[in-house]
Amino acid sequence: MVGRATPAQIKKALEHHGIGHMSASTCNSVINGGMAWFVAQKVYGVRDKFGVAAERGKAVEAAIMEYLMDRNLSVEHVIERAIEVFEAATRGADEAELETERGYIVKMVILLHEGMAGYPVPDFQPGGRQKKVLTNVEGVTAPFLGFLDVTWGID
């Protein structure tokens, strides 16, 4: 049959391939790699390493989480910590690319350190730091999955 699949057909195909939700990563995979890359990942299990930009984000998040728990940490300490985490995760990557990302780390940490200074110590979820959030979007077959790392009085 040529044409568009019905929502029921889409749901059946997603379930067949074990795709129970969509996420920001799913959307970015399609945007950056196209449908062929999405199919290769989801249907055939092809995996790719995280890029250095993703590692930058993870490093900044780890350092800022430490700051959220201990407001006595200086911005210099938080930058140092983020760089340590980044360096450990990106050994062997292109040095020019790493240098660019290090500059972004410094800028991001300074903004977050200043911007979050007035926030109280966050609530963390029992058994971990993330709260799972599923959102249904009209016209989209599978729900979107996201996570809250910290909350401030939100159930």
C-alpha positions in Angstrom: 0.0 0.0 0.0 1.3 3.4 -0.9 0.4 6.4 1.2 0.4 7.4 4.8 0.3 4.9 7.6 -2.7 5.1 10.0 -2.1 5.8 13.7 -2.8 2.2 14.4 -0.2 1.0 11.9 2.4 3.4 13.3 1.7 2.2 16.8 2.0 -1.4 15.8 5.3 -0.7 14.0 6.7 1.2 17.0 5.7 -1.6 19.4 7.2 -4.2 17.1 10.5 -2.5 17.3 10.3 -1.9 21.0 9.9 1.9 20.7 7.6 2.8 23.6 8.3 6.6 23.6 9.9 9.5 21.8 12.4 11.8 23.4 14.5 14.9 22.7 17.3 12.4 21.7 14.9 10.7 19.2 14.0 14.0 17.6 17.6 15.1 17.4 18.6 11.8 15.9 16.1 12.3 13.1 16.9 16.0 12.6 20.7 15.4 12.6 21.0 12.0 10.9 17.8 11.7 8.9 15.2 8.8 8.9 17.8 6.3 7.7 20.0 6.9 10.7 16.9 6.7 13.0 15.9 3.4 11.5 19.5 2.1 11.7 19.5 3.0 15.4 16.0 1.8 16.4 15.5 -1.2 14.1 19.0 -2.5 13.7 20.5 -1.4 17.0 23.3 0.7 15.5 24.9 2.8 18.2 27.1 5.9 18.0 29.4 7.5 20.6 28.3 10.7 22.2 29.9 13.8 20.6 32.1 16.1 22.6 29.2 18.7 22.8 27.0 16.1 24.6 29.9 15.4 26.9 30.2 19.1 27.6 26.6 19.2 28.6 27.0 16.2 30.9 30.1 17.7 32.5 28.5 21.1 33.2 25.4 19.3 34.6 27.5 17.2 37.0 29.4 20.2 38.2 26.3 22.4 38.7 24.6 19.6 40.6 27.5 19.7 43.0 27.1 23.5 43.3 23.4 23.1 44.0 24.2 20.9 47.0 27.0 23.1 48.3 26.6 26.8 47.6 30.0 27.5 49.1 31.7 26.2 46.0 33.3 29.0 44.1 32.7 29.5 40.4 36.4 28.6 39.8 35.9 25.3 41.6 32.8 24.5 39.6 34.5 25.3 36.3 37.5 23.1 37.4 35.1 20.2 38.2 33.3 20.5 34.9 36.5 20.5 33.0 37.7 17.4 34.9 34.5 15.5 34.1 34.7 16.6 30.4 38.4 15.7 30.1 37.8 12.2 31.5 35.0 11.6 29.1 36.7 12.9 25.9 40.2 11.4 26.0 41.5 11.0 22.5 39.1 13.4 20.8 40.2 16.2 18.4 42.1 18.8 20.5 40.7 21.8 18.5 37.2 20.6 19.1 37.9 20.0 22.8 39.3 23.6 23.2 36.2 25.1 21.7 34.0 23.1 24.1 36.2 24.0 27.1 35.4 27.7 26.3 31.7 26.9 26.3 32.0 25.1 29.6 33.5 28.2 31.2 30.7 30.4 29.9 28.0 28.0 30.8 29.2 27.4 34.3 29.6 31.2 35.0 26.0 31.8 33.8 24.6 28.9 35.8 26.6 29.7 38.9 25.3 33.3 38.9 21.8 32.4 37.8 21.2 29.7 40.3 22.8 31.4 43.3 19.4 32.5 44.7 17.7 29.1 44.3 17.2 26.9 47.4 18.7 23.5 47.7 16.6 21.4 45.3 14.4 18.4 46.1 15.8 15.2 44.7 13.7 12.2 43.7 13.7 9.1 46.0 16.3 6.6 44.8 17.9 9.0 42.4 18.1 12.5 41.0 15.7 12.3 38.1 12.0 12.3 37.8 10.5 10.6 34.7 8.0 12.7 32.8 5.8 11.2 30.0 3.8 13.7 27.9 1.2 12.8 25.3 1.0 15.1 22.3 -2.1 15.1 20.1 -1.4 13.6 16.8 1.8 11.8 17.9 1.5 8.0 18.4 4.1 7.5 21.1 4.4 9.7 24.2 7.4 11.9 24.7 9.7 10.9 27.6 11.8 13.4 29.5 13.4 13.7 32.9 13.6 16.4 35.5 17.0 16.4 37.2 15.9 18.5 40.1 12.7 20.1 41.3 11.8 22.8 43.8 8.6 21.7 45.5 7.1 19.9 42.4 5.6 16.4 42.7 
